[in-house]
Amino acid sequence: MSSPSPLSLGLFAVGYPTAVVVISRFVPVVRQRRVRWFAAHQLGVAAVVAGWALERQWPAVAGNGAWLVAATVWWVGAGRQGR
């Protein structure tokens, strides 16, 4: 594999740390409905997915994209239970 493009590296440099910080506290973020934290997570993961897509690394796109969808389902499901 060739080295990642500067744009991909930038997306990874912003996306991964943002997503990981929120993932480390994901259960409280969901339970307490921390919208800003969840939005930061989603934007971070979307940046990671975009970075991998630019590199045409489809397994990484699929894996990170699956987490993006799973996190959304988790967030929506927890909101419905809280009603």
C-alpha positions as semicolon CSV with decimal commas, in nm:
position;residue;x (nm);y (nm);z (nm)
1;M;0,000;0,000;0,000
2;S;0,129;0,346;-0,083
3;S;0,148;0,612;0,185
4;P;-0,180;0,789;0,265
5;S;-0,256;1,121;0,103
6;P;-0,222;1,439;0,312
7;L;-0,601;1,478;0,308
8;S;-0,654;1,126;0,442
9;L;-0,391;1,182;0,710
10;G;-0,568;1,502;0,813
11;L;-0,902;1,324;0,835
12;F;-0,745;1,046;1,043
13;A;-0,561;1,297;1,266
14;V;-0,889;1,467;1,354
15;G;-1,131;1,177;1,329
16;Y;-0,962;0,901;1,525
17;P;-0,878;1,100;1,842
18;T;-1,223;1,259;1,848
19;A;-1,403;0,927;1,804
20;V;-1,184;0,740;2,053
21;V;-1,231;1,000;2,328
22;V;-1,609;0,975;2,294
23;I;-1,607;0,595;2,257
24;S;-1,419;0,569;2,587
25;R;-1,725;0,728;2,753
26;F;-1,990;0,610;2,510
27;V;-2,235;0,451;2,755
28;P;-2,273;0,770;2,964
29;V;-2,290;0,977;2,646
30;V;-2,586;0,770;2,530
31;R;-2,758;0,738;2,868
32;Q;-2,730;1,107;2,947
33;R;-2,817;1,209;2,589
34;R;-2,505;1,423;2,546
35;V;-2,590;1,554;2,202
36;R;-2,269;1,750;2,145
37;W;-2,051;1,456;2,241
38;F;-2,250;1,223;2,018
39;A;-2,232;1,469;1,729
40;A;-1,854;1,496;1,774
41;H;-1,831;1,117;1,769
42;Q;-2,035;1,088;1,453
43;L;-1,833;1,358;1,278
44;G;-1,509;1,193;1,390
45;V;-1,612;0,851;1,262
46;A;-1,741;1,003;0,939
47;A;-1,399;1,168;0,891
48;V;-1,231;0,830;0,942
49;V;-1,466;0,664;0,693
50;A;-1,400;0,941;0,440
51;G;-1,024;0,906;0,490
52;W;-1,036;0,532;0,424
53;A;-1,264;0,584;0,125
54;L;-1,012;0,827;-0,025
55;E;-0,750;0,555;0,017
56;R;-0,983;0,297;-0,139
57;Q;-0,948;0,071;0,164
58;W;-1,295;-0,079;0,146
59;P;-1,269;-0,320;0,442
60;A;-1,176;-0,024;0,666
61;V;-1,463;0,179;0,518
62;A;-1,703;-0,109;0,587
63;G;-1,583;-0,167;0,943
64;N;-1,587;0,196;1,048
65;G;-1,909;0,259;0,857
66;A;-2,072;-0,032;1,040
67;W;-1,975;0,126;1,372
68;L;-2,121;0,458;1,254
69;V;-2,452;0,285;1,184
70;A;-2,442;0,078;1,506
71;A;-2,374;0,388;1,717
72;T;-2,669;0,564;1,554
73;V;-2,899;0,268;1,619
74;W;-2,777;0,255;1,981
75;W;-2,840;0,629;2,027
76;V;-3,189;0,617;1,874
77;G;-3,282;0,300;2,062
78;A;-3,171;0,444;2,397
79;G;-3,375;0,759;2,331
80;R;-3,688;0,556;2,273
81;Q;-3,637;0,357;2,593
82;G;-3,599;0,676;2,794
83;R;-3,945;0,801;2,705
